């Protein structure tokens, strides 16, 4: 079970790093808007049920 948690933690960290990189590519106005959205999302509280991970090769 702990291995599963480590996998999720790694995926979330990778997703956050990718989000940071993508945000930094935006112009200042768009960057501010996206950062505000992230702040609202984080301030609403995070739980296992609110995080959706999408795979590049979905098996669905």
C-alpha positions as CSV (number, residue, x, y, z in Angstrom):
1,X,0.0,0.0,0.0
2,X,2.8,2.4,0.8
3,X,4.2,1.8,-2.7
4,X,0.9,3.0,-4.2
5,X,1.2,6.2,-2.1
6,X,4.7,6.9,-3.3
7,X,3.5,6.4,-7.0
8,X,0.7,8.9,-6.4
9,X,3.0,11.3,-4.7
10,X,5.5,11.1,-7.6
11,X,2.7,11.7,-10.2
12,X,1.4,14.7,-8.3
13,X,4.9,16.2,-8.0
14,X,5.5,15.7,-11.7
15,X,2.1,17.3,-12.5
16,X,2.9,20.3,-10.3
17,X,6.3,20.8,-11.9
18,X,4.8,20.6,-15.4
19,X,2.1,23.1,-14.3
20,X,4.8,25.5,-13.1
21,X,6.7,25.2,-16.3
22,X,3.6,25.9,-18.4
23,X,2.6,28.8,-16.2
24,X,6.0,30.4,-16.7
25,X,5.5,30.3,-20.5
26,X,2.4,32.6,-20.2
27,X,2.4,36.3,-20.5
28,X,2.0,38.2,-17.2
29,X,-1.8,38.7,-17.3
30,X,-2.6,35.1,-18.2
31,X,0.0,33.9,-15.6
32,X,-1.8,35.9,-12.9
33,X,-5.2,34.4,-13.8
34,X,-3.9,30.8,-13.8
35,X,-2.1,31.4,-10.5
36,X,-5.3,32.7,-8.9
37,X,-7.2,29.6,-10.1
38,X,-4.5,27.4,-8.5
39,X,-4.7,29.4,-5.2
40,X,-8.5,28.9,-5.1
41,X,-8.1,25.2,-5.8
42,X,-5.5,24.8,-3.0
43,X,-7.4,27.0,-0.5
44,X,-10.5,24.9,-1.0
45,X,-8.5,22.0,0.4
46,X,-7.0,19.0,-1.3
47,X,-8.1,15.4,-0.8
48,X,-7.5,12.2,-2.6
49,X,-10.9,12.5,-4.2
50,X,-10.2,16.0,-5.8
51,X,-7.0,15.0,-7.7
52,X,-7.5,13.5,-11.1
53,X,-4.5,12.0,-12.9
54,X,-4.7,11.4,-16.6
55,X,-2.4,9.0,-18.4
56,X,-0.9,9.6,-21.8
57,X,-1.9,6.1,-22.7
58,X,-5.3,5.7,-21.0
59,X,-6.5,2.1,-20.6
60,X,-10.1,3.0,-20.5
